[in-house]
Amino acid sequence: MRFTSALKTVAIGFALTASGVAFAQGGGGGNAEEMKKAEAAVRAQQNVKSLESDPTLKLPPATVPADPQNIWDLDLSSGGRVRIQLRPDIAPNHVKRIKELTRQGFYNGLKFHRVIPGFMAQGGDPKGDGTGGSQLPDLKAEFNPMPHLRGTLSMARAQSEDSANSQFFIVLLPRMQLDKKYTVLGRVIEGMQYVDAIHEGEPPADPTVILQASIESDGKPPVTAAPPPPPAPPASIIAAPASKKPAPVKPAAKKK
């Protein structure tokens, strides 16, 4: 692995540095110097093992196999279904929250209330002004090494790192300065054109709506916006209502 080779290279550099110090400080003869070299080599090997076993240095995979149990489907009024691969391997509690709220129907009908061109589209607020959330408690941050690339799904939060609740945003263009400051929990794998079509504004004049949010394994068919009613025909061709004929008057009975 390249990563392992890089770690070994660092360790080798450390060993060479340690040997250099030993040479500078040594003064007893060849055997002493050889012993110090051997000790430095042993320490270098120990460092390699330590680095290789450190879980903080192991990056998660950039992509994972598509799993219907971890695909979040958003049917948008902007034109179609957006499929998002959720990542419980990097943000298990945030993914669990999204699934729970989705199955409650929480996201259905909510608007994208803050959409900044070239930056991101934010939704998931029942108040529609960026101040709302669900009735569930806020989440503890799960910052991870995944970058904020185009299509990244990340959780919105207030000033506190542990204040994410229900709001989320989808990144429109890479924004690396957000890395490890917001919890990444997935990425769009299909339908990004519908994310691009979300109406812009803070808030938008005509907000894009989540018609339906679902977990793909639940098998819910896509929901599309109802077509607008057909325009009324011009007045000149509107048919006049048919005139009603008066009911026949029954003759009065003759008096005897």
C-alpha positions, 0 to 999 in steps of 0.5 A: 500500500502507498500509505504503508510505504509512506509511513515506512519512509517517514520511519526510515527518515527518523532512523537516519536522523537518529543515527546521525545524532548517535554519530555526533554524540558517540565517541567510544568506538565502532561497536558502540556506534553499531549498537546505537544504529541497531537501537535506532533501527529497532525504534524505527520499526516500532514507530512504523507499527505504532503508526500503522495501528493508529486508527486516526490515520486510516482514511475511510474509503471515498466511495462505498457500494450502493446499499438501498438501506443507506440511500436517501431519496429526495423527490424534489419539485425542481424536477425529479429524484435525488439519490444520496448515498448515506455513510453510517461508517463515518457518521453513524448517529447523523445517518440514524437521525436522517433515517428516523426523521425520514420514516416519520415523514418529517421532511415531506413538504419542507422547503430549501430555505437558503440556496447560495449560488456556487455554494450550497442548498440548505433545507430540513427546517420546519420553520423555513427560516433556518431557526427550526429543527425536530423535537429530537435532541441535538446531535454530538458532532461526528466530524470526519476526514471526508471533504466537502466536494460537489454533491456532498451531504453535510449537516447544518448547525448553529455556533455550537459544534454539537447543535446539528438536528434536522437541517442539512445542506448539499454542496454545489461546488467544492468548499474545503474550508468546511472540512472537519467543521461540519459533519459529512454524512453522504454524497449525491450519486444520482440526480445532481441536476435536480439539486442544481435546479433548486431555486436560489435565494435567502429565502427563495421567492419560489422555494423548491420543496421536498415532495417526498423523502424516503429510504430506498429500501422502503420501496416508495415510488417517486413523487412528482409535482402535480401538473398545473391546471390547463389554462382557461379557454378564451372567452370568445370560444366559451360555449354559452350554457344551454337555455333551459326550457320551462317546465310544461304547465299542467292544466288546472282541473275542471270544477264539477 
